[in-house]
């Protein structure tokens, strides 16, 4: 046991010397996650910069593996290769960080910018694909190592993941037991901390330590054989049967293939390729070899279903990012299938490098998924507008048309116009429609519109359409304006005593209903308010109206145990009356203050608390949320606020 541990720590030390940059990235990511968790997902703080850095770490980690892996797999110790690849990886990581920050991919209130998300995901695919290519093509003359090391990489990932999950589960169970048996009330954050450390520190260490071992172990054969032959091949066969039956139905009934068939073909291809890779280059029976050959022939047949289904969608609704990628995957399937039949030994290399090439072209080139999709949808939008008399090729034409007098086709086409407006504004931002909105007076205000769900409906209204089209979201659908939720939160959601300098009392309020209020005991109140409170917690359960839990503190820190009366009205619980001992009653109307709270919620990213000062008192809003419905404001129950009385 001791010898094994000594070997492990020796290998760990050696792997750190080799992959130290990736280790540092994992450590930095761990610190970032701990910071994010420590803020307890506070609503008032913009954590987007942390998520941007974490996303950058996710791509920097595999990139920094490339140089050391190249040296290791080629039995070299060329420091120049490591330096050059590390510099290139650093530049690429910085560019990636700039991209996600510039387009605010992880920012608050960010629309679903699909084109940016696709670029991010394809970037991860390219980074890990580069690692796979580097690992797989070491020692070109050694077929076992060439085709075997990628399997080592796969196994190392699985082992590290399972080991981390088991470790995290065991420690979490231990913490839960301690919490239950000794009633120590362990904060939920510690479970998250354990998970992060288990995966990003322990898991990464296991993965990189195993990766540093260059020996290809024959014991892995049974592992791959089992999963390849008894898991993934059967899954591929199930998909093949479904596709064959559905293809027969299409031929017999002469119906168009449904869109789901594209995903079925892709799923069949993935399961089959995994089975092929897991069983290659192991020598199997002739039956298995025939299954492999049959598989590559079948994907060339099934890909026709894929192109048929996606072709129908493109002809009807134009190109989108997802449809573009499905077409690219279809071309990739054809390339792999033909290569496997004509040059079987080149199947693996063709699979990797064509996939990397398609990913790069789709993500970064001018004719990639984003630009092509945007251009296609703009052309489709202009075509539909022109067909219905709202576009002359240069500017929008406003004309009144009543929905009741339109044909069903006209209604559907204008509904599609609304869908395209929503798609472009959500996916590429309002500026992508600048040329359209600035062509005619009255549309430029849509450039500032942030409600993407009703953007298309507003555009339809401005065209002069009277009435409501089916399947179109309007701002005033069902005769009610859309509700907008808002909130203000302090950094620390727990109750805490604020500075009482120049104030006689500091009162922290929690409203509760009458039934709940009468059940509260002194012990309940102490637990609720927390140990940070200085003063006496009191409950006034003698009132018929709902009351508040309060802590009263004098400037001199002497306890006040009587004289403070706090009431909320039965009909309006956002109306609070506080009557200090021998003082004038203070009435706080949260509904009246709601517009100011709403405005404060828009500034929460730049401040830690929201405070209103009056002549003889101040109000600090620790935790207040509400709804804005048109010009009407409503404050939700469950608020927490602190009142300072002079």
FENVENMO-V640470 format. One record per backbone hydrogen bond with DSSP energy under -0.5 kcal/mol. CO is the residue of the C=O (numbers start at 1). NH is the residue of the N-H. E is the energy in kcal/mol with one decimal. If there is no record, write none. Layout:
BEGIN
co | nh | e
CO | NH | E
CO | NH | E
END
This chain:
BEGIN
co | nh | e
1 | 5 | -2.2
2 | 6 | -2.5
3 | 7 | -2.5
4 | 8 | -2.6
5 | 9 | -2.8
6 | 10 | -2.0
7 | 11 | -2.8
8 | 12 | -2.8
9 | 13 | -2.3
10 | 14 | -2.3
11 | 15 | -2.7
12 | 16 | -2.0
13 | 17 | -1.8
14 | 18 | -1.4
15 | 19 | -3.5
19 | 23 | -2.1
20 | 24 | -2.4
21 | 25 | -2.1
22 | 26 | -2.3
23 | 27 | -2.4
24 | 28 | -2.6
25 | 29 | -2.5
26 | 30 | -2.0
27 | 31 | -2.1
28 | 32 | -2.3
29 | 33 | -2.5
30 | 34 | -2.3
31 | 35 | -2.1
32 | 36 | -2.5
33 | 37 | -2.8
34 | 38 | -2.3
35 | 39 | -1.2
36 | 39 | -0.5
36 | 41 | -0.9
37 | 40 | -1.9
39 | 42 | -0.9
42 | 45 | -0.7
45 | 47 | -0.8
47 | 50 | -0.8
47 | 51 | -1.8
48 | 52 | -2.6
49 | 53 | -2.0
50 | 54 | -2.4
51 | 55 | -2.5
52 | 56 | -1.9
53 | 57 | -2.3
54 | 58 | -1.9
55 | 59 | -0.9
56 | 59 | -0.6
56 | 60 | -2.4
57 | 61 | -2.4
58 | 62 | -0.5
59 | 63 | -1.3
60 | 64 | -2.4
62 | 65 | -1.0
62 | 66 | -0.6
63 | 66 | -1.1
64 | 68 | -0.5
65 | 69 | -2.5
66 | 70 | -2.3
67 | 71 | -2.1
68 | 72 | -2.7
69 | 73 | -2.9
70 | 74 | -1.2
71 | 76 | -3.3
72 | 75 | -1.2
77 | 79 | -0.9
78 | 82 | -1.2
79 | 83 | -2.6
80 | 84 | -2.8
81 | 85 | -2.6
82 | 86 | -2.2
83 | 87 | -2.3
84 | 88 | -2.5
85 | 89 | -2.6
86 | 90 | -2.3
87 | 91 | -2.4
88 | 92 | -2.6
89 | 93 | -2.4
90 | 94 | -2.4
91 | 95 | -2.5
92 | 96 | -2.3
93 | 97 | -2.6
94 | 98 | -2.6
95 | 99 | -2.2
96 | 100 | -2.4
97 | 101 | -1.9
98 | 102 | -3.2
99 | 103 | -2.2
100 | 105 | -2.0
100 | 106 | -0.5
101 | 104 | -0.8
104 | 107 | -1.2
107 | 110 | -0.9
111 | 113 | -2.1
112 | 114 | -1.7
113 | 117 | -2.1
114 | 118 | -2.4
115 | 119 | -1.7
116 | 120 | -2.2
117 | 121 | -2.5
118 | 122 | -2.8
119 | 123 | -1.9
120 | 124 | -1.8
121 | 125 | -2.0
122 | 126 | -2.5
123 | 127 | -2.4
124 | 128 | -2.5
125 | 129 | -2.3
126 | 130 | -2.1
127 | 131 | -1.5
128 | 132 | -2.4
129 | 133 | -2.5
130 | 134 | -2.3
131 | 135 | -2.5
132 | 136 | -2.8
133 | 137 | -1.7
135 | 138 | -0.9
139 | 142 | -2.3
141 | 143 | -0.9
142 | 146 | -2.9
143 | 147 | -2.6
144 | 148 | -1.2
145 | 149 | -2.2
148 | 151 | -0.7
148 | 152 | -1.6
149 | 153 | -2.4
150 | 154 | -2.0
151 | 155 | -2.8
152 | 156 | -3.0
153 | 157 | -2.0
154 | 158 | -2.2
155 | 159 | -3.1
156 | 160 | -2.6
157 | 161 | -2.5
158 | 162 | -2.9
159 | 163 | -2.8
160 | 164 | -2.3
161 | 165 | -2.4
162 | 166 | -2.7
163 | 167 | -2.4
164 | 168 | -2.8
165 | 169 | -2.6
166 | 170 | -2.5
167 | 171 | -2.5
168 | 172 | -2.6
169 | 173 | -2.3
170 | 174 | -1.9
171 | 175 | -2.7
172 | 176 | -2.5
173 | 177 | -2.2
174 | 178 | -2.5
175 | 179 | -2.7
176 | 180 | -2.3
177 | 181 | -3.1
178 | 182 | -2.4
179 | 183 | -0.9
187 | 190 | -1.6
187 | 191 | -0.5
188 | 191 | -0.8
188 | 192 | -1.2
189 | 193 | -2.7
190 | 194 | -2.3
191 | 195 | -1.9
192 | 196 | -2.5
193 | 197 | -2.6
194 | 198 | -2.5
195 | 199 | -2.1
196 | 200 | -2.9
197 | 201 | -1.6
197 | 202 | -2.1
198 | 203 | -2.3
199 | 204 | -0.8
201 | 205 | -1.9
202 | 206 | -2.5
203 | 207 | -2.5
204 | 208 | -2.8
205 | 209 | -2.2
206 | 210 | -2.3
207 | 211 | -2.3
208 | 212 | -1.5
209 | 213 | -0.6
210 | 213 | -0.9
212 | 214 | -0.6
215 | 217 | -0.6
217 | 220 | -1.5
218 | 221 | -2.1
219 | 223 | -0.7
220 | 224 | -2.2
221 | 225 | -3.0
222 | 226 | -2.3
223 | 227 | -2.0
224 | 228 | -2.9
225 | 229 | -2.6
226 | 230 | -2.4
227 | 231 | -1.1
227 | 232 | -2.5
228 | 233 | -1.6
231 | 235 | -1.5
232 | 236 | -2.4
233 | 237 | -2.3
234 | 238 | -2.3
235 | 239 | -2.2
236 | 240 | -2.5
237 | 241 | -2.4
238 | 242 | -2.0
239 | 243 | -2.5
240 | 244 | -2.6
241 | 245 | -2.4
242 | 246 | -2.5
243 | 247 | -2.8
244 | 248 | -2.3
245 | 249 | -2.0
246 | 250 | -2.1
247 | 251 | -2.0
248 | 252 | -2.4
249 | 253 | -2.9
250 | 254 | -1.6
250 | 255 | -0.6
258 | 261 | -1.5
259 | 262 | -1.5
259 | 263 | -0.6
260 | 264 | -1.9
261 | 265 | -2.3
262 | 266 | -2.1
263 | 267 | -2.6
264 | 268 | -2.6
265 | 269 | -2.4
266 | 270 | -2.4
267 | 271 | -2.5
268 | 272 | -2.3
269 | 273 | -2.5
270 | 274 | -2.5
271 | 275 | -2.2
272 | 276 | -2.4
273 | 277 | -2.9
274 | 278 | -2.5
275 | 279 | -1.3
276 | 280 | -0.6
277 | 280 | -0.5
282 | 284 | -0.8
285 | 289 | -1.8
286 | 290 | -2.2
287 | 291 | -2.0
288 | 292 | -2.1
289 | 293 | -2.1
290 | 294 | -2.9
291 | 295 | -2.2
292 | 296 | -1.8
293 | 297 | -1.6
294 | 298 | -2.5
295 | 299 | -2.0
296 | 300 | -0.9
297 | 301 | -1.1
298 | 302 | -3.1
299 | 303 | -1.8
301 | 304 | -1.2
301 | 305 | -0.6
302 | 305 | -0.7
302 | 306 | -1.5
303 | 307 | -2.5
304 | 308 | -2.2
305 | 309 | -2.6
306 | 310 | -2.6
307 | 311 | -2.1
308 | 312 | -1.5
309 | 313 | -1.5
310 | 314 | -2.4
311 | 315 | -2.4
312 | 316 | -1.7
313 | 317 | -3.1
314 | 318 | -2.3
320 | 324 | -2.8
321 | 325 | -2.4
322 | 326 | -2.0
323 | 327 | -2.2
324 | 328 | -2.2
325 | 329 | -2.6
326 | 330 | -2.3
327 | 331 | -2.3
328 | 332 | -2.2
329 | 333 | -2.6
330 | 334 | -2.1
331 | 335 | -2.3
332 | 336 | -2.6
333 | 337 | -2.7
334 | 338 | -2.6
335 | 339 | -2.2
336 | 340 | -2.3
337 | 341 | -1.2
338 | 342 | -2.4
339 | 343 | -2.9
343 | 346 | -2.0
344 | 347 | -1.6
346 | 350 | -2.6
347 | 351 | -2.5
348 | 352 | -1.9
349 | 353 | -2.5
350 | 354 | -2.0
351 | 355 | -1.1
352 | 356 | -2.2
353 | 357 | -2.3
354 | 358 | -2.6
355 | 359 | -2.2
356 | 360 | -2.5
357 | 361 | -2.5
358 | 362 | -2.4
359 | 363 | -2.0
360 | 364 | -2.7
360 | 365 | -0.7
361 | 365 | -0.7
362 | 369 | -2.2
362 | 370 | -0.6
365 | 368 | -1.8
368 | 372 | -2.0
369 | 373 | -2.0
370 | 374 | -2.5
371 | 375 | -2.4
372 | 376 | -2.4
373 | 377 | -2.4
374 | 378 | -2.3
375 | 379 | -2.3
376 | 380 | -2.2
377 | 381 | -2.4
378 | 382 | -2.7
379 | 383 | -2.2
380 | 384 | -2.3
381 | 385 | -2.4
382 | 386 | -2.7
383 | 387 | -2.3
384 | 388 | -1.4
385 | 390 | -3.3
385 | 391 | -0.6
386 | 389 | -1.3
390 | 397 | -2.3
395 | 392 | -1.8
396 | 398 | -0.5
397 | 399 | -0.5
401 | 466 | -3.3
402 | 405 | -1.3
403 | 406 | -1.4
407 | 411 | -2.2
408 | 412 | -2.2
409 | 413 | -2.4
410 | 414 | -2.4
411 | 415 | -2.0
412 | 416 | -1.9
413 | 417 | -1.7
414 | 418 | -2.0
415 | 419 | -2.0
416 | 420 | -2.5
417 | 421 | -2.4
418 | 422 | -2.3
419 | 423 | -2.7
420 | 424 | -2.9
421 | 425 | -2.5
422 | 426 | -2.5
423 | 427 | -2.4
424 | 428 | -2.9
424 | 429 | -0.7
425 | 429 | -0.8
427 | 115 | -0.6
429 | 432 | -1.4
430 | 433 | -2.0
431 | 434 | -1.6
433 | 436 | -0.6
433 | 437 | -2.3
434 | 438 | -2.3
436 | 439 | -0.8
437 | 440 | -0.5
437 | 443 | -0.5
440 | 443 | -1.1
443 | 446 | -1.9
444 | 447 | -1.8
445 | 448 | -1.3
446 | 449 | -1.0
450 | 452 | -1.4
451 | 454 | -0.7
452 | 456 | -0.5
454 | 458 | -2.2
455 | 459 | -2.1
456 | 460 | -2.3
457 | 461 | -2.0
458 | 462 | -2.0
459 | 463 | -1.3
460 | 465 | -1.4
461 | 464 | -1.5
463 | 399 | -2.2
464 | 401 | -1.7
466 | 403 | -2.9
469 | 472 | -1.0
473 | 457 | -0.6
474 | 477 | -1.4
475 | 482 | -0.6
476 | 479 | -1.8
477 | 480 | -1.6
482 | 630 | -0.6
484 | 628 | -3.0
486 | 626 | -2.5
488 | 624 | -2.3
491 | 493 | -0.7
500 | 503 | -2.1
504 | 555 | -0.5
505 | 645 | -2.2
506 | 553 | -0.5
507 | 509 | -0.5
507 | 643 | -3.3
509 | 641 | -1.3
510 | 549 | -1.6
513 | 517 | -2.4
514 | 518 | -2.3
515 | 519 | -0.9
516 | 519 | -0.5
516 | 520 | -0.8
517 | 520 | -0.8
521 | 525 | -2.3
522 | 526 | -2.4
523 | 527 | -2.3
524 | 528 | -2.3
525 | 529 | -2.9
526 | 530 | -2.0
530 | 533 | -1.1
533 | 535 | -0.6
535 | 537 | -0.5
536 | 552 | -1.1
538 | 550 | -1.3
539 | 541 | -0.9
546 | 568 | -1.3
547 | 512 | -1.3
549 | 510 | -0.9
550 | 538 | -1.8
551 | 508 | -0.6
552 | 536 | -0.8
552 | 560 | -0.6
553 | 506 | -0.7
554 | 557 | -2.0
558 | 554 | -1.0
559 | 561 | -0.6
563 | 565 | -0.5
565 | 579 | -2.6
567 | 577 | -2.7
572 | 569 | -0.9
572 | 575 | -1.6
574 | 576 | -0.6
574 | 590 | -2.7
575 | 569 | -1.2
576 | 588 | -3.1
577 | 567 | -2.4
578 | 580 | -0.6
578 | 586 | -3.4
579 | 565 | -1.6
580 | 583 | -1.9
585 | 587 | -0.5
586 | 578 | -2.9
586 | 588 | -0.6
587 | 589 | -0.6
588 | 576 | -2.8
588 | 590 | -0.8
589 | 593 | -1.6
590 | 594 | -0.9
593 | 596 | -0.7
593 | 597 | -2.1
594 | 598 | -3.0
595 | 599 | -2.1
596 | 600 | -2.2
597 | 601 | -2.0
598 | 602 | -0.8
599 | 602 | -0.7
600 | 603 | -1.5
601 | 604 | -0.8
603 | 606 | -1.9
604 | 607 | -0.9
608 | 491 | -0.6
610 | 621 | -2.4
612 | 619 | -2.8
616 | 646 | -2.3
617 | 614 | -2.7
618 | 644 | -2.7
619 | 612 | -2.5
619 | 621 | -0.5
620 | 622 | -1.0
620 | 642 | -3.0
621 | 610 | -0.6
622 | 490 | -2.2
623 | 640 | -2.5
624 | 488 | -2.8
625 | 636 | -2.4
626 | 486 | -2.2
627 | 629 | -0.6
627 | 634 | -2.4
628 | 484 | -2.2
628 | 630 | -0.6
629 | 632 | -2.0
632 | 629 | -3.0
634 | 627 | -2.5
639 | 511 | -0.7
640 | 622 | -0.9
640 | 623 | -2.5
641 | 509 | -3.1
642 | 620 | -3.2
642 | 644 | -0.5
643 | 507 | -2.8
643 | 645 | -0.5
644 | 618 | -2.2
645 | 504 | -2.7
645 | 505 | -2.0
END
